[in-house]
Amino acid sequence: MKICFQCHTPYQLFIIYILSATTYVNDDKILVINDCSEALVNLIDNSKKIKLWSDVIKINEKNKDVNYIYKQVEKINLNDVDIVHFFAPWGPVFSRIMFNSINEGVKCILTEEGGATYTPKICAENIIKKNKIFNENHGKIKMDIEFSRFEEIWLLDKDLYDNSLNIKVREINLVEYLKNENLKEGFIRNLNILFGYKRKDIGKNIIFFDQYLSEGRVIDFEYERFFIKQIIRSCGKDNIIIKSHTSFFTKEKYEGINVEFTENLNVPWEIIYINEVLCGEIEKSNKKILISYNSSALINSAILGNKLGVNPNIMFLFELIDIESSKALTNPLSDIISKLKSKNVNNHIFLPKSFTELKEITDNILESKSYKNDEQQRKLQKEKSLELDFFKKIYNDNLEMIIHPIKNTRICFKVNEEKDYDYDEWIEQRININKDTFTIKFDLKSYSDMRILSAHWSIIEGLYLKVKMDKVSYKTIDEEIKVLSNLSYNGEMDDQGYISFETLYHYVRFDINDYIKEIAITGKWKFIKNYDEIIHFVYREINKKKFESDQYLSYYGLMNKWLNLKLDNIYIEKYFIHNSYNRIGIYGCGNIGINLFKELNKSSVNVICFIDKYKREVSKKQTPIIGIRELEKYNDLDLIVVTPINSYEEIKKELSLFYNNKKIVSIKEIIDNLIS
């Protein structure tokens, strides 16, 4: 019999090796590899050394025209092939071309590709949909997968299959060879030669499996960096090591993060794991913690662990991360995890829903921290409760705001080129948000003698919403109506034209450069009331560049320290009283500024004013809100506290131009002072 394998990832080569060295050991075999994975290309010479395949054919696909790829595939003699093993025929171009050109008499087998193969129809549909633009531009390639061409599907664990294809399911019998002492040594030796792997102790208890989320445009680059930092922080940087993805890895997303990486970056985890277990390191393997968002490496660790008598600690984080395509990635995975758990109750599989829970699980497994003590247990529960309360508060605040339908919407505009984006002039209008459609008209007659360069529409701050603008126009001083099309916004537009904003301070910017009397905006909006979707929006706030991970973590850390001070009955007014600061100015009317105001309002410390670029209602006491230039009238302030901690130095410099006293401090410095 002649067998053909198509291959485009190192993991597929691992499965091909297993089949070639076991099931097809006495058959003629050819291997077709493409060049899209540099890690795989580097293994071509090794694949020839072990002499398992009569021919190893390389297809040059990377950055190549489809017709060029066609010509290469056509040169492969598939006429005398009896069986072709396909890994994800919905994947690379050469694989699709091969799949569509196989003769009717050839047996096609859909073969283990990780988690995707257990739910092949769902995976194929989502990948084809995701590559819609590519498909339209390459009509020569047939995209719909004819699953009826597959006679069998081969998997590492057939019990995890979703039965979406009505075909025979066969299990790849790897364990028989791993448990057979006569076969094991040669099997492992050649496997390690193929991948150039020399076993070395990993040296860390926690292994985090990097995935190509931002590289694959699943989530934003900065969003992924934020999660990586939080994971390392929760696990402890001295406990964790990163296992890079074999095909797609961007080291830049770890820039500035102090963490170690495993050696043998291009070696699939399954090879490392098998070597660990078979070298008698079962006890060590049982104490290891394997963490990833939804990596197939974790599924395979559970499968192999079950068969080899190992119970690894496995932690999936897909419930922690807000992945845009979560239905495609997490729902099938949830089913697979349920099946894994039912197969072996000793499998230690965890799905933390918060970073606090992630830390608790890792601490318990590593026994680095005991939570059996009543006091520690109470403290842990309090941390969990605070984290959940944070989200509940956001949800309740949002609903409370929606209950009162009359809101303010505001438009600011720029008239001075030299001021860059400093919108000094603004108009506010009251509107009813209970209506699904809106028409807002801003009267600018008072400014008709000024050339309006651009306008900045702050829709309704503090509410989670989606907005669709059907028409944006302005009326010139000559009564001419002009439609605006050059818009920008701090959000993302969906297929229906609704913009979902990445922060509670949403805006749309219009370029105008004209003398105008009125701006009119018509459209539709949706106010988010569903809890899960609001939490989705909360996570998206992290995604905005201004909340770049370092900055967001400093904000998060500040609030955490402040909470801990309160839990220890240390209140912030202590700093001001101790230093004889009685008349205080607060820079920033955001959440931190308002929280500071509320704290000091209960004490003997007097908040004389807020300093902020935009005026907004802060309290019933009508504490004045002033601009930076007005500070010259408030030089009798004892101290100004800057609450936007990530812009402190820049704000301090600007304040110093108009505040002669010069006593300016960041709220972070105050909190740190109280802790010390």
C-alpha positions in Angstrom: 0.0 0.0 0.0 1.1 3.6 -0.7 0.3 6.2 1.9 0.5 10.0 1.4 0.5 12.5 4.3 0.0 16.3 3.8 1.6 18.3 6.6 1.8 22.0 7.5 2.5 22.1 11.2 5.1 20.4 13.6 2.2 18.9 15.5 0.9 17.2 12.4 4.4 15.8 11.7 4.3 14.3 15.2 1.0 12.5 14.4 2.4 11.5 11.0 5.5 10.0 12.7 3.2 8.0 15.1 1.2 6.5 12.2 4.3 5.9 10.0 6.2 4.2 12.8 3.3 2.0 13.9 0.2 1.4 11.7 2.1 1.9 8.4 5.5 0.8 9.4 5.8 -1.7 6.5 4.1 0.4 3.8 5.4 2.9 1.2 4.9 6.4 2.5 5.4 9.9 1.0 5.3 13.2 3.0 4.2 16.5 1.5 5.2 19.5 3.5 4.6 23.2 2.8 6.9 26.1 3.8 4.5 28.3 5.8 5.9 27.2 9.1 9.6 27.9 9.5 9.8 25.4 12.3 8.5 22.7 10.0 10.8 23.5 7.2 13.7 23.2 9.6 12.7 19.6 10.2 12.8 18.5 6.6 16.5 17.3 6.8 15.7 15.4 10.0 12.8 13.7 8.4 15.1 12.2 5.8 17.5 10.9 8.4 15.1 8.5 10.0 14.2 7.0 6.6 10.5 6.5 7.4 9.3 8.1 4.1 10.3 7.1 0.6 9.9 10.7 -0.5 9.7 14.1 1.3 8.2 16.8 -1.0 8.4 20.5 -0.1 5.7 22.8 -1.5 6.7 26.5 -1.7 3.5 28.2 -0.7 4.6 31.2 1.5 3.9 34.5 -0.3 3.3 32.6 -3.6 0.6 33.0 -6.2 -2.2 30.3 -6.2 -1.3 29.2 -9.8 2.3 28.7 -8.7 1.1 26.4 -5.9 -1.2 24.6 -8.3 1.7 23.7 -10.6 3.8 22.3 -7.7 0.9 20.1 -6.5 0.2 18.8 -10.1 3.8 17.5 -10.2 3.1 15.1 -7.3 2.2 11.7 -8.6 -0.9 10.7 -6.6 -2.2 8.1 -9.2 -0.8 5.1 -7.3 -1.6 6.4 -3.8 -4.1 4.3 -1.9 -4.7 6.4 1.2 -4.2 10.1 1.9 -4.2 11.5 5.4 -5.5 15.0 5.5 -5.0 17.4 8.5 -7.4 20.3 8.3 -8.2 20.4 4.5 -9.8 23.8 5.2 -6.3 25.1 6.0 -3.4 26.0 3.7 -3.8 26.4 -0.1 -1.8 23.3 -1.1 -3.9 21.2 1.2 -7.2 22.4 -0.4 -5.8 21.9 -3.9 -4.7 18.3 -3.0 -8.0 17.6 -1.5 -9.9 18.7 -4.5 -7.7 16.8 -7.0 -7.6 13.4 -5.4 -9.1 10.6 -7.5 -12.4 9.0 -6.5 -10.8 5.6 -5.7 -8.3 7.0 -3.1 -9.3 6.6 0.5 -9.3 10.0 2.3 -8.9 10.0 6.1 -9.4 13.1 8.3 -6.7 12.9 10.8 -6.0 14.2 14.4 -5.3 18.0 14.3 -5.9 18.8 17.9 -9.2 20.1 19.3 -10.5 21.2 15.9 -10.7 17.6 14.6 -13.1 16.6 17.4 -15.6 19.2 16.0 -14.6 19.3 12.3 -17.8 20.8 10.9 -17.9 23.7 13.3 -14.2 24.4 12.8 -14.4 24.3 9.0 -17.4 26.6 8.9 -15.8 29.2 11.1 -12.4 29.1 9.3 -14.0 29.4 5.9 -16.2 32.3 7.1 -13.2 34.0 8.6 -11.3 33.7 5.3 -14.2 35.0 3.2 -12.2 37.7 1.6 -9.5 35.3 0.7 -12.0 32.9 -0.8 -13.5 35.5 -3.0 -10.1 36.5 -4.3 -9.1 32.9 -5.1 -12.3 31.5 -6.7 -10.2 28.8 -8.4 -9.9 27.0 -5.1 -13.1 25.1 -4.1 -13.7 26.1 -0.5 -16.7 24.0 0.6 -15.4 20.9 2.2 -17.0 17.7 0.8 -16.9 15.8 4.1 -18.5 12.8 2.3 -15.1 12.2 0.7 -13.8 11.1 4.1 -14.2 7.5 4.8 -12.8 7.6 8.3 -11.6 10.0 11.0 -8.6 9.0 13.2 -8.2 10.6 16.6 -6.1 10.2 19.8 -9.4 9.7 21.8 -12.5 8.8 19.8 -14.7 9.3 22.8 -14.2 13.1 22.5 -15.6 13.2 19.0 -18.8 15.2 18.4 -20.2 12.7 15.8 -21.0 15.5 13.4 -19.8 13.3 10.5 -21.5 10.0 9.9 -18.2 8.1 9.2 -16.1 5.5 10.9 -14.0 6.7 13.9 -10.7 5.1 14.7 -8.4 5.7 17.6 -4.6 6.2 17.0 -3.0 3.5 19.1 0.0 5.3 20.5 0.0 3.9 24.0 0.6 0.3 22.9 4.0 1.3 21.6 4.8 3.5 24.6 4.1 0.7 27.1 5.9 -2.0 25.1 9.5 -2.0 26.4 10.8 -3.7 23.1 9.3 -1.0 20.9 9.5 2.0 23.1 13.2 2.8 23.0 13.5 2.9 19.2 10.2 4.7 18.8 11.2 7.5 21.2 14.8 7.7 19.9 13.7 8.3 16.3 10.9 10.7 17.5 13.6 12.8 19.2 15.9 12.7 16.2 13.1 13.9 14.0 12.5 16.9 16.1 16.1 17.5 17.2 14.9 17.1 20.8 17.3 16.5 23.8 15.5 16.0 27.0 16.2 18.6 29.7 14.4 19.2 33.0 11.9 22.1 32.5 12.7 23.4 36.0 9.4 25.2 36.6 6.1 24.0 38.1 3.8 26.0 35.9 3.9 25.9 32.1 1.9 28.5 30.1 1.2 27.6 26.5 1.4 30.7 24.3 -1.2 30.9 21.5 -1.4 33.1 18.4 -4.4 35.1 19.6 -3.2 38.6 18.5 -1.2 37.1 15.6 -4.4 35.5 14.4 -6.4 38.7 15.0 -8.6 37.0 17.6 -7.9 39.7 20.2 -5.9 42.9 20.2 -2.1 42.8 20.8 -2.2 45.0 23.9 -5.2 43.0 25.3 -3.2 39.8 25.1 -0.2 41.5 26.8 -2.5 42.5 29.6 -3.7 38.9 30.2 -0.1 37.5 29.9 1.0 39.9 32.7 -2.0 39.1 34.9 -1.4 35.3 34.4 2.3 35.7 35.3 1.4 37.9 38.3 -1.2 35.4 39.6 1.2 32.4 39.2 4.3 34.1 40.4 7.1 34.8 37.8 9.5 32.4 39.7 7.0 29.5 39.2 6.1 29.9 35.5 7.8 29.2 32.2 6.4 30.0 28.7 6.1 27.3 26.0 5.9 29.1 22.7 3.6 28.0 19.9 5.6 25.9 17.3 4.3 27.7 14.2 3.2 31.2 15.3 5.1 33.1 18.0 5.6 36.9 18.4 8.2 37.5 21.1 7.4 41.2 21.0 4.3 40.6 23.1 6.5 39.5 26.0 8.8 42.6 25.6 9.5 44.1 29.0 8.0 41.1 30.8 10.5 39.2 33.0 9.7 35.6 32.3 11.6 32.5 31.1 10.9 30.4 27.9 11.4 26.7 27.4 14.2 25.6 25.2 13.4 23.7 22.0 10.8 26.3 20.9 9.9 24.4 17.8 9.2 21.1 19.5 5.5 20.2 20.0 4.6 19.9 23.7 3.4 16.3 23.3 7.0 15.2 22.6 8.4 16.9 25.6 5.5 15.4 27.7 6.0 11.9 26.5 9.7 12.1 27.3 9.0 13.4 30.8 6.5 10.6 31.6 8.5 7.8 30.1 11.7 8.9 31.9 10.0 8.0 35.2 9.0 11.6 36.1 5.4 10.7 36.8 5.4 12.2 40.3 6.9 15.5 38.9 4.4 15.5 36.1 1.5 15.1 38.5 2.6 18.3 40.2 3.0 20.3 37.0 0.3 22.9 36.2 -0.4 23.3 32.5 -2.2 26.6 31.6 -3.5 28.0 28.4 -6.6 29.7 26.9 -7.8 26.8 24.8 -4.7 25.0 23.5 -4.9 21.5 22.1 -1.7 20.7 24.0 -3.7 20.7 27.2 -6.4 18.4 25.7 -3.6 16.0 24.5 -1.9 16.1 27.9 -5.2 15.0 29.5 -5.6 12.2 26.9 -2.1 10.9 27.1 -2.1 11.3 30.9 -5.2 9.1 31.2 -3.6 6.4 29.1 -0.2 6.5 30.8 -1.4 6.8 34.4 -0.5 10.4 34.9 -2.9 13.0 36.3 -1.7 16.4 35.1 -3.1 19.7 36.5 -4.8 21.4 33.5 -6.1 24.9 33.6 -8.1 26.4 30.7 -8.5 30.2 30.8 -11.1 30.7 28.0 -13.7 31.8 30.6 -11.3 34.5 31.8 -10.6 36.0 28.5 -13.2 37.7 26.3 -12.5 36.2 22.9 -14.4 37.8 20.1 -15.1 34.5 18.4 -15.9 32.7 21.7 -18.7 30.6 20.2 -16.4 29.1 17.7 -13.5 28.5 20.1 -14.9 27.8 23.6 -18.3 26.1 23.2 -16.9 22.9 21.5 -14.0 23.0 23.9 -16.5 23.0 26.9 -18.0 19.8 25.5 -14.6 18.2 25.1 -13.7 19.1 28.7 -16.9 17.6 30.0 -16.2 14.4 28.2 -12.6 14.3 29.5 -13.9 14.8 33.1 -16.5 12.0 32.8 -13.8 9.6 31.4 -11.5 10.0 34.4 -12.7 11.7 37.6 -9.1 12.0 38.7 -8.3 14.4 35.9 -7.4 17.7 37.5 -9.0 20.1 35.1 -9.8 23.7 36.2 -11.7 26.6 34.6 -11.0 29.6 36.7 -13.4 32.5 36.3 -11.2 35.2 37.9 -7.5 35.9 38.5 -8.1 35.5 42.2 -9.4 31.9 41.6 -6.4 31.2 39.3 -4.0 32.2 42.1 -5.9 30.1 44.6 -5.8 27.0 42.4 -2.0 27.3 41.7 -1.2 28.1 45.3 -3.1 25.0 46.5 -1.5 22.7 43.9 2.0 23.9 44.6 1.3 24.0 48.4 3.1 27.3 48.5 0.3 28.8 50.5 -2.2 27.0 52.7 -5.8 28.1 52.6 -6.9 25.6 55.3 -6.3 28.3 58.0 -9.7 29.9 58.8 -8.2 33.5 58.7 -6.6 32.9 55.3 -9.7 31.3 54.0 -11.8 34.3 55.0 -9.2 36.6 53.4 -9.3 34.6 50.2 -13.1 34.7 50.1 -13.0 38.4 50.7 -10.7 38.9 47.7 -13.0 36.8 45.5 -16.0 38.7 46.8 -14.4 42.1 46.0 -13.6 41.0 42.5 -17.2 39.8 41.9 -18.6 42.9 43.6 -16.6 45.1 41.2 -18.4 43.6 38.2 -21.8 43.6 40.0 -21.4 47.3 40.7 -20.6 48.1 37.1 -23.7 46.2 36.1 -26.0 47.8 38.6 -24.6 51.3 37.9 -25.3 50.8 34.2 -28.9 49.7 34.9 -29.4 52.6 37.3 -28.4 55.1 34.7 -30.7 53.5 32.1 -33.7 53.8 34.5 -33.4 57.6 34.4 -33.8 58.2 30.6 -33.0 61.9 30.4 -29.2 62.2 29.7 -26.7 64.8 28.5 -25.0 64.5 25.2 -22.2 66.9 24.3 -20.3 68.2 21.2 -17.0 69.9 21.5 -15.3 71.6 18.7 -11.9 72.8 17.7 -11.3 76.3 16.3 -7.6 76.8 16.8 -5.0 74.7 14.9 -2.3 75.5 17.3 -4.1 73.8 20.2 -4.0 70.4 18.6 -6.9 68.4 20.0 -7.8 70.7 22.9 -11.6 71.2 22.5 -12.3 74.3 24.6 -15.7 75.1 23.2 -18.6 72.8 23.8 -22.4 72.6 23.7 -24.5 70.2 25.8 -28.1 69.0 25.1 -30.6 66.9 27.1 -32.1 63.9 25.3 -34.3 60.9 26.1 -32.5 57.6 25.6 -35.6 55.4 25.9 -36.2 55.8 22.2 -34.5 53.4 19.8 -33.9 56.2 17.2 -32.5 59.6 17.8 -32.2 63.0 16.1 -29.8 65.4 17.8 -29.3 69.0 16.6 -26.5 71.2 18.1 -27.1 74.9 17.6 -23.8 76.6 16.8 -25.1 80.0 15.8 -23.1 81.7 18.6 -19.9 80.4 16.9 -20.8 81.0 13.3 -18.0 83.6 13.0 -15.4 81.0 13.7 -14.1 78.4 11.3 -14.9 75.0 13.0 -12.0 72.7 12.1 -13.4 69.5 13.7 -16.0 68.4 16.2 -15.9 65.8 18.9 -19.3 64.2 19.8 -19.2 62.7 23.3 -22.4 60.6 23.1 -23.4 59.6 26.6 -20.6 58.9 29.0 -20.9 56.2 31.6 -23.2 53.9 29.7 -22.5 50.8 27.7 -24.0 51.3 24.3 -23.9 50.7 20.6 -24.7 53.5 18.1 -25.5 53.6 14.4 -25.3 56.9 12.6 -27.6 57.0 9.6 -26.6 60.6 8.7 -24.3 63.3 10.0 -24.7 66.7 8.4 -24.1 70.4 9.1 -25.7 73.7 8.0 -23.3 76.4 6.7 -23.8 80.1 7.4 -25.3 80.2 3.8 -28.0 77.7 4.8 -26.4 75.0 2.7 -26.7 71.4 4.1 -23.5 69.3 3.8 -23.2 65.6 4.7 -20.1 64.5 6.7 -18.5 61.3 5.8 -15.0 61.6 7.3 -15.6 60.2 10.8 -13.4 58.5 13.3 -14.4 56.9 16.7 -12.9 54.9 19.6 -14.8 51.7 18.9 -15.4 49.0 16.3 -18.3 48.8 13.8 -20.1 45.5 13.2 -21.8 44.2 10.0 -25.0 46.2 10.8 -23.1 49.5 11.1 -23.4 49.7 14.9 -20.3 51.0 16.7 -19.4 49.2 20.0 -17.2 51.4 22.1 -14.1 50.3 23.9 -14.5 52.6 26.9 -17.3 54.3 28.8 -16.0 57.6 27.4 -17.2 57.1 23.8 -16.8 59.6 21.1 -17.1 60.3 17.4 -14.9 62.8 15.7 -16.0 64.8 12.5 -13.6 66.8 10.3 -15.4 69.9 9.1 -13.1 73.0 8.4 -16.0 75.3 7.6 -18.2 78.1 9.1 -21.3 76.5 10.4 -24.6 77.1 12.2 -25.7 73.6 13.2 -24.7 70.0 13.4 -27.4 67.3 13.0 -27.0 63.6 13.8 -29.6 61.0 13.2 -29.4 57.3 13.9 -30.2 54.4 16.2 -28.7 53.2 19.5 -28.9 50.2 21.8 -28.2 50.3 25.5 -26.6 47.2 26.9 -28.6 45.7 29.8 -27.5 42.0 29.7 -25.0 41.2 32.5 -22.7 39.0 30.4 -22.5 41.5 27.6 -21.7 44.3 30.0 -18.9 42.3 31.4 -17.8 41.7 27.8 -17.6 45.5 27.4 -15.7 45.8 30.7 -13.0 43.6 29.4 -13.0 45.5 26.1 -12.0 48.6 28.0 -8.7 46.9 28.6 -8.3 46.6 24.9 -8.0 50.4 24.3 -4.4 51.5 23.8 -4.7 54.2 26.4 -5.2 51.3 28.9 -2.0 49.6 27.7 -1.3 46.8 30.0 1.3 48.5 32.2 -1.0 51.5 32.7 -4.0 49.3 33.4 -2.1 47.2 35.9 -1.0 50.3 37.8 -4.7 51.5 38.0 -5.8 48.1 39.1 -2.9 47.9 41.7 -3.8 51.4 43.1 -7.5 50.4 43.6 -6.4 47.1 45.2 -4.0 48.9 47.6 -6.7 51.4 48.5 -9.2 48.7 49.3 -6.6 46.9 51.5 -6.0 50.1 53.4 -9.7 50.4 54.1 -10.0 46.8 55.1 -7.2 47.5 57.7 -9.1 50.6 58.9 -6.6 53.1 57.5 -8.4 56.0 55.7 -6.9 58.3 53.2 -7.6 61.5 55.1 -4.8 60.4 57.5 -2.2 61.6 55.0 -3.7 65.1 54.6 -4.3 65.6 58.4 -0.8 64.4 59.2 0.7 66.9 56.7 -1.6 69.8 57.6 -3.2 69.9 54.2 -6.7 71.2 54.7 -7.6 73.0 51.4 -7.4 70.4 48.6 -7.8 70.5 44.9 -8.5 67.3 43.0 -7.3 67.0 39.4 -9.6 64.6 37.4 -13.3 64.0 37.6 -13.0 60.3 36.7 -13.8 57.4 39.0 -10.6 57.8 41.2 -11.2 61.5 41.6 -14.9 61.1 42.6 -14.0 58.3 45.0 -11.3 60.5 46.6 -13.9 63.3 46.9 -16.4 61.0 48.6 -13.8 59.8 51.1 -12.6 63.3 52.0 -16.1 64.6 52.1 -16.7 62.5 55.3 -13.6 64.0 57.0 -12.3 67.4 58.1 -10.3 67.9 54.9 -11.9 70.4 52.5 -12.1 69.8 48.8 -12.2 73.3 47.4 -12.4 72.4 43.7 -12.0 69.9 40.9 -9.6 70.6 38.1 -10.7 69.1 34.8 -10.8 69.8 31.0 -14.6 69.1 30.8 -17.2 70.1 33.3 -19.6 67.5 34.6 -21.8 67.0 37.6 -19.9 65.5 40.4 -21.8 66.0 43.6 -24.8 67.7 45.2 -22.6 70.1 47.0 -21.8 71.8 43.8 -18.0 71.8 44.3 -16.7 74.0 41.5 -14.9 72.5 38.6 -12.3 74.7 37.1 -10.0 74.6 34.1 -6.2 74.6 34.5 -5.9 78.3 33.5 -8.3 79.3 36.4 -5.8 77.9 38.9 -4.2 81.3 39.2 -7.3 82.3 41.4 -6.8 79.2 43.6 -3.2 79.6 44.7 -4.2 79.4 48.3 -4.7 75.6 47.9 -2.5 73.6 50.2 -2.2 70.7 47.8 -3.4 69.4 44.4 -3.9 65.7 44.1 -3.6 64.3 40.6 -5.8 61.2 40.1 -5.0 60.1 36.5 -1.8 58.3 37.7 -0.6 57.2 34.3 -0.3 60.9 33.1 1.0 62.3 36.4 4.3 63.9 35.2 2.7 65.5 32.2 -0.2 66.9 34.2 2.1 68.1 37.0 4.2 70.1 34.5 1.0 71.7 33.1 -0.4 72.5 36.5 2.9 74.1 37.6 2.5 76.8 34.9 -0.6 78.3 36.7 -0.3 77.0 40.3 2.4 79.0 42.2 2.3 76.9 45.3 3.8 73.9 43.4 2.6 71.4 46.0 1.3 68.7 43.6 1.2 65.0 44.4 -0.1 61.8 42.7 -2.8 59.8 44.6 -0.5 56.8 44.0 2.2 58.5 46.2 -0.4 59.1 48.9 -1.5 55.5 48.9 2.1 54.2 49.0 2.9 56.6 51.8 0.0 55.2 53.9 1.0 51.6 53.3 4.6 52.2 54.3 
